[in-house]
């Protein structure tokens, strides 16, 4: 989940508090959940994602099809001949589920193989958007995906967005 406003945090904490009340108050917790989701739909919705590469990578923009080909192992090298290094979030990550659903049309645990071989495509796994950003910023040829809201102005000095993925 991306950044939540202070009001959103308060609403969520209120819901968690009410959900722990005795069963006779359970309807209050249900009403609170409905109110939280109605007032703060971003808590329930997926976030826009960004596909990022290191600032010196020789591409400025990629299509969803190009990114899918890269993550499926159909494209292994950048135009300058340097090796592409894939960064993925962990399988249980909501960011990974969204990326796999929208870009790869696949389950987040689906393996991909080099075309014509039984060799699986390897990727580096990072647990947070911040870790993905740091990896991509420091490793030549790296490509990754993060929630757009997690990118700061400082990050955009070291990485560039090559594909913007809207909310589903």
N, C-alpha and C positions, 0 to 999 in steps of 0.2 A: 504494500500500500504506500502511496506517496505521502507527501506532507499533508497534515490535517491542521486546519486552523484551530486556534484556542477554543473557539465556540464549539467546533466539531468535537474536540477532545472532551470538553465538558459534557456535551450531549451523550457521547459514548460512555463516559464514566457514570453518568446518571443512569443510563440503561443497564450497565453492569451492576450497579448498586441495586436497582429495582429488581433485577432478575434473581437476586439472592434472597429476596424477601420470601416469607412463607407462601405456600401454594395459594392461599386465599387472596394474595395480592398479585398473582401471576398475570391477571388481566391488565394490571397497571404496567407491568413490564412489556407486555405485548403492545399496548398503546404507545408506550415510550419508543419502542423499536420502530413502529410505523411512523411516528413523528420525526424521529432522527433521520430515517431514510427519505421522508418527504421533504424535510427542511435541508438536508445535506445529501443530495443524490450522489455526489462524488465519492461518498463513503462506500456505496454499493457498486459504482460503475468502474470500468477499467479506465486506465489513464492513457493519454497519447504517449507513444513510444518514439524514441529516436535511435536510429542505427548510426553508430559513430565509428570513426577511424582516426588514427593518429594524424596530426595536422600536416605532416609531410607525405602522406600517402598520395600516390598520383591519380586520384579520382576526386571529383568535386560533387558528383551526384550519382546515385544508383537507383534503379527501379526496384520495385518489389520482386520482380522476376530475377534480376541480377542477384539480389540478396539471397533469394531462395536457392538459386544455383550455387552460390558460394557455400551456404550452410548444408546443402545436399552433397557437396563434394564434387560438383560438376565443374567448378572453376577453382583451381588451386593456387593460381598466381595472379598478382596484380599486373597491370600493363607494363610496368618496368621490369618484370621478371622476378620480383621479390615474392617470397612465399606468403600466402595468406594464413594468418593465425586466428582461428575462431575462438571467441569467448562466449560461453553460455552461462546462464544462471542455473542454479540447482533445479532438479526436476520438479520439486514441490513449489517452486516460485510462481506466483501469479503473473509476474512479468514474462517468464518463460512460457507459461500456458498461453498467454495472449499472443506473444510473438509466434509461437508454433502454429496456433490456430489461424492467425491472420496472414502470415507470410508463407508458412510451409504447408498449411492445410494438413497438419499432422498432430498426433498426440505428443505431449512434452517428453514422453519416455521413448518415443520412436527412434531407433537408430537409423543412421543413413550409412551407405557403403560407397566406396569408390566405384565408379561405373565399371561393370564387368569383373569385379573382384569380390571376394568375401571379406575384404579389409574394411573395418568400420572407420568412419570419419572421426578423427580425434579433435577434441576441443578442450580448452582450459575452462574449468568451472570456477565461478566466483559467487560468493554468497550474497553480495549486496551490490546495488547500483554504484556506490562509491568505489568498491573494489574493481568493478568492471571499468569504470572511468580511469582509475589509476593504472590498471593493466594496459588499456588501450593507449593511454598517454605515454607510456614508457617503452612499450614493445613495438619495434618496427614491424609493420605489416598486419597488426592486430585489427580486428573488427569485432564490435559488440553491440548490444542493444540495452537501453536503459529507459526508465520513465523520463520523459522530457523535463518534468519538473525537478528532477534531481541534478540537472546540469546548471552550473553557475557560470557567470561571466568569466571567472578565472579558468574554469574547465575549458571553455571555448578558445583559450589561448593555446591549449595543448592538443585538443581533439576538435574534429569538425563533424557536423551532422551531414550525412550523405543521403539519408532517407527519413522523412517524417511519416510516422504511422499514426493515423487518427484513431480516436475512440472507435471501438467496434460498433 
